Amino acid sequence: MTDQLIVDGELRPAAAGAVLAVENPSTAETVRRVALGGLTDADAAIASARREADTGQWPTMPPAERADVMRRLGRLLEQNEDLFADLLVEELGALRTQVKAIHVVRPMANYWDQVERGSRSLDEPLPPIEGPVPTAQMIVREPRGVVSAIVPWNFPHFLDLWKVGPALVTGNTVVLKPALETPSVALELGRLALEAGVPPGVLNVVTGGSDVGEMLTTDPRVDMVSFTGSTTVGRAIASAGGRTMKRMVLELGGKSALVALDDADPTRVAQAAMRFVLNCGQGCALMTRLVLHESIHDEVVEQLVAIVRSLEVGPADDETSQVGPLISATHRDRVEGYMASGREQGATVAVGGGRPDVEAAGYYVEPTVFIDVDNGMRIAREEIFGPVLCVMRYAGSDDEAVAIANDSEYGLAGSVWSADVARGIAVARRIRAGKMSVNEYTSSVDGPFGGYKQSGVGRELGQLGIEEFTEVKHLAWGS
């Protein structure tokens, strides 16, 4: 593995010699040090990506040849699964018992799907234009150019591959900026890309702070920004990038609702709702609002409380741990601030609400269930990004449940639970979110991911996801 930046086909230290200390959230100890990039490094990365986008062979290479290189990279990624798992346990606090399945193997399915879709021409023929001189025509899809890929810390390997895979296979060049908390999986991806034969300058990996992020979103040499992160930062990127009319895919925050209708099975609902602790609640598409019909409310809450009380909170490397740490002390303070706000505004803590008794000096909070939550409270409206579930009851028809679910600035995901699948689908179609499910919460390699409203712009994955990284040209020609 590497602790250096990847710029123009080289592994190099930061130009200023700066070093980033990376912390293990399970222990609060420094686990490694990597190069910390700055504006000089970002400028060099953008310059090399621009050169290759304008004059290099990668954008004009036949799709099948690019895909062959990406397949070599995919095989190297799979050969290094254990290394990626170790890095994610150490830097993210991903549970050892879950890390490979959730954070390493699963994103490779998306990667392979995108590579195969990009291995074929995306051009589309159109019927000839009638006239005195018959004219042929087609839709041509071309690379957008230089892509800035900016990735958060919560699912770093997932999101690196979601962005880098489709961007590269469609002929773009990329500057990848990982989060400061979890930089190593991106640096390793960049190193393996060179080993696989990705040409110099086509994939650059630069760590850095907000100054680097700003350059990657404002520099006129960048054609597209693919960003995953908070809605607040997403708005700033949209505003800054709009000045140079950059194309954008922005996958932002969520406050998703799990809606349980009056005929739903309380046990299945309680089990489904427990996904709120996945990745210690640090996921934008997790169901963090539980909207329960009053006829099943008490039974669901009783089962939830029992399950949460049984959970073992502890270090990510401990195989008995069922919930790991939050990413940092700062983030733990933020989550605890929301817990305090919930109490102050009248919500009741059904279980949790404090810090667990864990010997390790990491950043732990108890999984927490609030009841008596009103949809106007901060904990119901704002993205907490921790293991906190807000339970709201309703007494009326399905219309009331839909109104509660839609009363949010977000619209990323959601689910509906009902004994009547047709009824559940009818309700799901009325909820304004980009990803909905009924009696399950599933994902697939070909289902597009993205949100309505303040949850973002554009889609990732599937055919729509690969097309986001292409420009559309209408081409017509006569005989």
N, C-alpha and C positions, 0 to 999 in steps of 0.2 A: 504494500500500500504506500501511498505518498502523502507527505505533509506539505507539498508544494503546489503552487498554482499551475494551471495548464494554459499556456498562452502561445499561440502560433506554433503548435506542435512540440513545444518544449515544456519540461517540468522546471519551474524556476521559483526562487524565493520572491517575496514581495519586493518591489523596487526600493521601498524605503526601509526594508529590513524588519518590518513590523511582524509580530508574532501574536497569534490568538490562543489564549488558554481555554481549552474546552473542558467543561465540567460534567461530571457524572451526577445526574439528579438523584440517583439512589443513595449517594454517599456524600454529596456536596464537595467532592474532591476533584482536583484537576486530573483528567485522565490522559490528555495529550495536548501537544502544542502544534499548531499548523500555521502556515503563512497567512498573514492578514493583509489582503490587498487594499490598494488605495486608488486614487484617480489616475495615477500614471499607469497602473496595471490595467484598469478598466479601459483606458484610452488605447493601450496596445492591443487588448483583446478585441475591441470594436474595430480597430483598424485592420487587423488580420481577418476578421470575419467579413468586413466590407470588401477587402481585396478578393477574397475567395468567392464572394457572392457576385462580384462584377466580372472577374477575369479567370476564376478558377474552373476546374473541370467538374466539380461536384454538382453544381446546379444543372448542367447540360448532360450529365451522364445518364444513360438509359436507366429507367426506374429499376429494372431487374438487376443491373450491376450495383446500384446503390444498395438495393435490398440484400445482395450477397454480402456486402460489407457489414450491414446491420445484423445479418444472421450470424456472422463471425463474432460480432460484439455480444449478441444474445447468448451464444454458447459460452463465452468467457464470463459473462455475468452469472450464468448458472453454475459454472465451475467454482465460482467464488461465493456461493451462497453462505457458507459458514462465516466468511470474513464480514460480509454485509450484516449478517445477523449479530455478530459480536459488536460491530460498530453501533448498531441501533440499540442494543441493550445498554451499552456504555454511555452513549451520548443523548439518546431520547428517553431512556428509562422504559423501553418496550419490554414487556414480560418475556423472559426466556422461553416459557412454555408456549407462547403464541407468536413470537417474533418471526419465525421462518414462514409459517403458514400465512400470516396476515401481511407482513411487511416486506417479504422477500419473494416468496413463490407466487403469490397472487398477482402482484403487479407485472410479473413476467407474462402472464396470460394476456394482459392488455398490450404489452409490448409486442408480442408475437402477432397479435391480431392487426395492430397498426402497421407493422412491417409488411405483412402479407398484403394488406390493402394498398400500401404504397408501392408494392413491387410491380403493379400494373399501371398502365397509363390511365390517368383520370380524365383524359379528353373525352368529349361527347359529340358524336356526329349529329347534325341537324338536317331536316329535309332540304333539298335544293330550293333556292329562291327562283320562282318563275319569272320569266321576262324574255325579251328578245334574245338576250344572251344568258343561257342557264348558268347560274352561279352556285357553286358549292359553298357550304358553310359548316362551321363546327364551333363548339365551345372548347377553348384551350385553358387548361389549368397549369399555372406556372408558380414557381416558388415565390414567396413574398419577398425574400431577400435575407436581411440580417434580423434574427429573432433574439430578443432579450427574454430569457426564461428566469423568472424570479420565484423561488420556492420557499415555503415556510418550514418550520421545524417539526410539525406534528406527524406528517407522513412523508418524510423527505425522499426516500427511495421510490416510493409510489409516484410522487409528483415529478421527480426528476425524469422518470421513464415516460410518464404521461406527456411530458412536454418535448423532451429530447427525441424520443422515438419518432413521432409523426413529423416533427420539424425537419429532422435530418433525412428521413426516407423520402420526403417530398422535395428535397433539393435545397433546403435553406441552410444557412450557416447560423451558429448559435453561440451566444455568450450566456452561460449558466451561472447564476448567483445563488448559492445556497444560504440558508439561515446561519447566523453566527453560532447558534446553539448546536447545530448538527451538520457541520461542514464536510465530514470525512467521506460519507457515501458518495457525494457529488465529485469530490476529488478523485476517488477511486474509479468512478464511472469515466471520468476524463482520461485517466491513465489507461484503462482498459480499451477505450475507444482508439487511442493511438496504437495500442498493441494489435487491435483488430484491423487496422489499416485505414481508419478515418483520416483524410488528408490534414496536414497542418493548417490551422486557422479555421477549420470547419466546426470544431467543437472546442470552445475555450471555457475554462472554469475559473472564476475569480471570486474569492471571498471578499467581504468588505461590509462596511456600515451603510448608513443612510446616504452618505455622499456618493458611494458607488451605485447604490440603487437609483439615486436621482439621475446620475449620468446615463444609466442604462435606459431610463424612461424618457429622457429629454433630448439626447444626442440625435442630431438630424441624420446621422449615418445608420441609425437603427430604424428598420421598417415596421417591426411588429413587437408588441410586448405581450407575453403570456405570463400572467401573474396569478398566484393563489395566495390568499391571505385575508386580512380583515377588510371590512367594508370601508372603514375610514381611510386606510392606505389606498384601497382600490379607487376611491373617489379622487384622491390626490393624483394618482397615476393617470386616470382618465383625463383629468384637467391638464396635467403637464404634457402628456403625450398628444392630446388633442391639438396643441399648438403647431405640431408638425404632421397632423393627420395620420398618426400611426394606427395601424390595424391593431385590435386588441382582443384578447380573450382574458376575461377577468372572472375568476371563480372566487367568490367572496363569502361572507358570513352566512350563518343560518340560525334559525330558532324554530326548528321543525317540530311539527305536532303529530303525535300518535293519537288518533281519534278512535275511541272504542264506543260503538253504538250500543243500544240497550239490549241487543240480543247476542253480544259478544261473549265468548267464554272467558271468565275472569282469570283462570289459570294461564291460558295462552297469552292473554294481554299482559299479565304480570311478568311472565317470562320474556316476552318481546320487549317490554319496557326496560328490562335490565341491560339492554345494550347501551344505556346511558353511561355505563362505567367503562366501556371499551376505550382503550388508550387513555385511561384515567379521565374520560370525558373530553379529551382534547381532539375533537373532530367536528368539522363544520356541518356535516349531514346527520349527526346523531339526533335521535328524537328526545328533545329536552323539555318539551311541553306534553304532558299526558292529559288529554281531554276525555273525561269519563262521564258517561251517563250516570245519574245518581242511583239508578237501580243496581249497578254493579260497583259503584265507587268504593264502598267500605270493604268489600271482599277483595278487590284488587289491591287496595292500599295495605290491608292486613298481610297479604301474601308478599307484597313488595318489601315491607318492613322486615319480615322474617328472612327473606333472601339476603337483603342488604346486611342484616346483623350477622349473617353467617360468613360474610366475605372476609378473607384474610388480606390485609393491606401490608405491603412490605417491599423490600428491594427487588428490582427487576430480575436479578440473577438467582433469586431464591425460588426454587420450583414449587414451594407451597404458596407463594404470593398469587393472589387473584386480581389485585389492583395494585399498580405500581405508583411511582411518584409523579408529581407535576414537574414541568420542565425546569423551573427555577424558583428561587426564593421570591423574586419580584412577582412572578405569575401566581404563586401561592398566596401572596398578600392580596392580589387582585381578586382571586376566587373567594377568599375569606371576607373581603369587603362586600362582595355580593351577598354572601350568607348573612352578614350583619344587616345589610339593607333589607333583605327579606323579612327578618325578624322585626325590624323597625316599622315596616309598612304593614305588618299584621299577619304575615304568613306564619304557619306553625311548622316546626321541625318535627316530622314524624319519626325520623331516624337520622343519626349522624349529626352534622353541624359543627364538628370540632376537628381536632387533630388526633390521629390514632396513636396508640402506644407502640411505636416502632423504635428499636434500638439504634438503627442506622440514622446518621445525621442528614438525611435527605429531605425532600420537599413533599411531605405527605399531608393529605387531608382525608377526612372520612367521607365515603360516599354518602350523599345527603338527599333525602326526599322531603320536599316542602309540600304541605297540604294547605287548604284554605287560601289558595293563591288566586288573586284576581288578575285578569289579563292586562290590567293597567300598571301593575307593579313592575319595578325595574328588573327583577329576576325573571319575569315572564316576557319582557320585551327585548332585553339586551342579551347578547351572546356572552355567556359566562366562561365557556371553554374549560370546564372542569366537571367533576362527577356530581352534578347537581340536577335533580329532576323536579320540575314544577308541576304539581297535580291540580287540575281545575275540573270542577264538576259542572254539569249542565243538566237541566231538568226537562227541557222541551224537546222539540223535534230535531230531525237531522239538520234542518236549516240553522238551528242555533249552534250546533257543533261546527258546521261549515263556517259560520260567521266568526266563531272564536279562532278557528285555525287560520282564517284569512286576515284576521286583525293583527297584522304584523308587517313591518317594513321588509321582512325577509320572505323568500319563497324558494328555498333550495330543495327541500325534500319533505316527505311525510308518508304516513301510512294510515290505513283504515281497517278496523277489525269488526267483522259482522258474521253471523251465522249464514246470512244471505249474501252470496258472492256478488250477485247482480246489484243488490242494494249498495254493497261496499264500493263497487266500481262506479256507480252513479254518484256517490258522495266524493270519491277520489277525483273524478273528472271536474268537480266544482271547486276543488282546492287549488289555489294558484301557486303551484310549486313545480319545479322542473323535473322532479323524480318522485313518483308516487307508487305505492304498492298496496295490495289488499291481502290481509291475513298472512303477511310475510314481509320481510325486508331483504330484498335480494339485489345483487348487482350482476352485470354481465359484461362480456367483452365488447358486445356490439350495441349496448344501450348507451345513448349519449348522456353525459353528465354536465349539469349546469343549472342555473336558477332563474327565477323570475325576480322582478323588482330589484331591491338592493342586494340580492344575492349574486348578481353578476351579469356579465355580457358574454355571449358565445357558448359553445359546447365543446367538451372534451370527450374522447373515445368514439368508437364506431365510425361510420362513414362521415357523419357530420364533423366529428373531431379531426379527422385527417384533412377534410376540405378546408377547415379554418386556417390551415397553414399554406393555402394557395390563393393566388390572385386569379380572377376570371377574365379571360379575354375572348371576345367574339372575333373569329377569323373567317373571312369570306374571300373567294377567289373565282375568277372567270376562266373560261377556256382560252 
